Amino acid sequence: MANIFQKTETHNIFSWDNLGNIMEGRGDLGEEMPVLVYRLMQYTMLDVLTKAHGSEQANEYFRQAGFLAGVEFAKNTLDLKVDLDAFVANLQKALQDLKIGILRMEAFDAETGNLVMTVGQDLDCSGLPVTNENVCNYDEGFIAGILEAYTGKKYVVREVDCWASGDRVCRFKGEVVG
């Protein structure tokens, strides 16, 4: 007879399918929740990781998680076969529809693939107190994952302006590496 109390770790391995059927499970509450709840999870998790591994490593974990999310988000919600203009338009719509933020492409170098984009009303930081730091490490990874899924090229994305550093949009520079 199998032990019904045996612990399994399958919930710890990410799969898009493990996100479940949200409408079925949250029929009365729906798919949306306050940004406060998202940030409560995000910033308490960052605090625990920082205390356990230091700030630099915690931020890198957030970038890695964001990257995984970005790749899976792109593969499961975006058309990766369209031209760049259509892809950016689809991405802008998806991010706005999901209330993640308002994306604007500021610069794109067709020769190198390098780019600059902003995200206004960003889910992660818009409205935070000014601490003179860039805090959107998860977003750096998320954008890098989306870009890699679309282009097949490895990107390093870094935030150069942030609400928490006193700006009113988050600005990201993405560079193709390797």
WOUR-V273238 format. One record per residue. RES is the residue in one small letter. SS is DSSP state (H for helix, E for strand, C for the rest). PSI is psi in whole degrees, -180 to 180 (* if undefined). D_FIRST is the distance of its C-alpha to the first C-alpha in Angstrom with 2 decimals. Layout:
BEGIN
RES,SS,PSI,D_FIRST  RES,SS,PSI,D_FIRST
END
This chain:
BEGIN
m,C,133,0.00  a,C,146,3.81  n,C,112,6.56  i,C,-12,8.84  f,C,7,11.71  q,C,127,11.75  k,C,134,15.39  t,C,156,16.63  e,C,13,20.31  t,H,-28,21.01  h,H,-17,23.21  n,H,-16,25.37  i,C,122,26.41  f,C,136,29.15  s,C,137,29.22  w,H,-39,31.69  d,H,-28,29.05  n,H,-6,27.08  l,H,-20,30.14  g,C,-175,28.89  n,C,95,31.00  i,H,-42,33.02  m,H,-35,35.01  e,H,-43,32.00  g,H,-25,30.44  r,C,45,33.82  g,C,-44,35.70  d,C,-31,37.86  l,C,-25,38.35  g,C,-174,38.80  e,C,-19,38.67  e,C,155,41.31  m,C,160,41.24  p,C,146,43.99  v,H,-34,44.89  l,H,-42,44.63  v,H,-44,40.83  y,H,-49,40.60  r,H,-35,42.96  l,H,-46,41.18  m,H,-48,38.03  q,H,-51,40.10  y,H,-26,42.39  t,H,-38,39.90  m,H,-43,37.72  l,H,-40,40.92  d,H,-46,41.84  v,H,-45,38.56  l,H,-38,38.79  t,H,-44,42.48  k,H,-35,41.91  a,H,-34,39.19  h,H,-2,40.91  g,C,158,44.48  s,H,-45,46.20  e,H,-45,46.79  q,H,-39,43.19  a,H,-44,41.87  n,H,-37,44.32  e,H,-39,43.21  y,H,-42,39.56  f,H,-41,40.82  r,H,-44,42.84  q,H,-42,39.85  a,H,-42,37.72  g,H,-40,40.71  f,H,-49,41.17  l,H,-45,37.62  a,H,-42,38.11  g,H,-44,41.55  v,H,-50,40.46  e,H,-39,37.65  f,H,-49,39.96  a,H,-46,42.65  k,H,-31,40.47  n,H,-11,38.87  t,H,-13,41.83  l,C,154,45.06  d,C,110,46.99  l,C,3,47.33  k,C,1,49.80  v,C,167,52.74  d,C,170,55.77  l,H,-44,55.92  d,H,-45,57.83  a,H,-39,55.38  f,H,-48,52.41  v,H,-43,53.92  a,H,-43,54.76  n,H,-41,51.19  l,H,-44,49.82  q,H,-46,52.34  k,H,-45,51.31  a,H,-45,47.57  l,H,-37,48.07  q,H,-43,50.37  d,H,-38,48.26  l,C,1,45.23  k,C,33,47.56  i,C,-38,46.88  g,C,176,50.60  i,E,109,53.80  l,E,138,54.17  r,E,127,57.60  m,E,119,58.41  e,E,-37,61.41  a,E,143,61.97  f,E,127,60.66  d,C,107,62.14  a,C,-28,61.60  e,C,-44,62.62  t,C,-25,60.18  g,C,-3,57.48  n,C,151,57.93  l,E,165,57.91  v,E,131,58.36  m,E,156,56.66  t,E,154,56.46  v,E,114,53.90  g,E,156,55.44  q,C,40,53.70  d,C,135,50.79  l,C,-37,47.42  d,C,-32,46.97  c,C,-16,50.33  s,C,124,52.99  g,C,-6,54.25  l,C,157,53.04  p,C,150,55.60  v,C,121,57.75  t,C,5,56.59  n,C,38,58.44  e,C,156,55.33  n,C,129,53.44  v,C,0,49.91  c,C,54,48.49  n,H,-38,46.52  y,H,-44,43.60  d,H,-36,46.22  e,H,-48,47.67  g,H,-40,44.41  f,H,-48,43.84  i,H,-43,47.29  a,H,-40,46.95  g,H,-43,43.71  i,H,-47,45.38  l,H,-42,48.44  e,H,-41,46.55  a,H,-37,44.50  y,H,-46,47.81  t,H,-22,50.11  g,C,5,47.88  k,C,147,49.77  k,C,130,48.52  y,E,145,49.99  v,E,124,50.47  v,E,131,51.05  r,E,141,52.50  e,E,130,53.62  v,E,-20,57.32  d,E,146,57.98  c,C,151,55.73  w,H,-42,56.15  a,H,-16,55.22  s,H,6,58.07  g,C,-2,60.51  d,C,168,60.44  r,C,1,59.63  v,E,160,57.57  c,E,130,55.16  r,E,131,56.71  f,E,136,54.75  k,E,129,56.18  g,E,131,54.16  e,E,136,55.19  v,E,135,54.01  v,C,155,53.11  g,C,*,52.87
END
